[in-house]
């Protein structure tokens, strides 16, 4: 009788271990997918930030050239 109870205990323990392992695998795979999505979003934002900083620099250069052209025009008049 004790052997049957121990066998049931071992079976319940193994079933619980297998069930928790499966749950952990699903949870970890979901977290990995979320991490990949967040990495993609971060890369897109960083690329967009680089593009916007380049646009700002280009506009600053255009403003400088327009200011110098305006100063030259004002000196000629």
C-alpha positions in Angstrom: 0.0 0.0 0.0 2.8 2.4 0.7 4.4 1.6 -2.6 1.2 2.6 -4.4 1.0 5.9 -2.6 4.7 6.6 -3.3 4.1 5.7 -7.0 1.2 8.1 -7.2 3.2 10.8 -5.5 6.0 10.3 -8.0 3.6 10.3 -10.9 1.9 13.5 -9.7 5.3 15.1 -9.2 6.4 14.2 -12.7 3.2 15.4 -14.2 3.5 18.7 -12.4 7.1 19.0 -13.5 6.2 18.3 -17.2 3.2 20.7 -17.1 5.2 23.5 -15.5 8.0 22.9 -18.1 5.5 23.2 -20.9 4.1 26.4 -19.4 7.6 27.9 -19.0 8.4 27.1 -22.6 5.3 28.9 -23.9 5.9 31.8 -21.6 9.6 32.1 -22.6 8.8 31.8 -26.3 6.2 34.6 -26.0 8.8 36.8 -24.2 11.4 36.1 -27.0 8.8 37.3 -29.6 8.1 40.4 -27.6 11.8 41.1 -27.3 12.3 40.8 -31.0 9.4 43.1 -31.7 10.8 45.7 -29.3 14.3 45.4 -30.9 12.7 46.1 -34.3 10.8 49.1 -33.0 14.0 50.5 -31.3 16.0 50.0 -34.5 13.3 51.8 -36.5 13.2 54.7 -34.1 17.0 55.0 -34.0 17.1 55.0 -37.8 14.4 57.7 -37.8 16.3 59.7 -35.3 19.4 59.6 -37.5 17.3 60.7 -40.5 15.8 63.6 -38.6 19.1 64.7 -37.3 20.5 64.7 -40.9 17.5 66.7 -42.1 18.1 69.3 -39.3 21.7 69.6 -40.3 20.8 70.0 -44.0 18.2 72.7 -43.1 20.8 74.5 -40.9 23.3 74.5 -43.8 20.6 75.9 -46.1 19.8 78.7 -43.6 23.5 79.6 -43.3 23.9 79.9 -47.1 20.7 82.0 -47.3 22.0 84.2 -44.6 25.3 84.7 -46.3 23.6 85.4 -49.6 21.3 87.9 -47.9 24.3 89.7 -46.2 26.1 89.9 -49.6 23.0 91.3 -51.2 22.5 93.9 -48.4 26.2 95.0 -48.7 25.8 95.5 -52.5 22.8 97.8 -51.9 
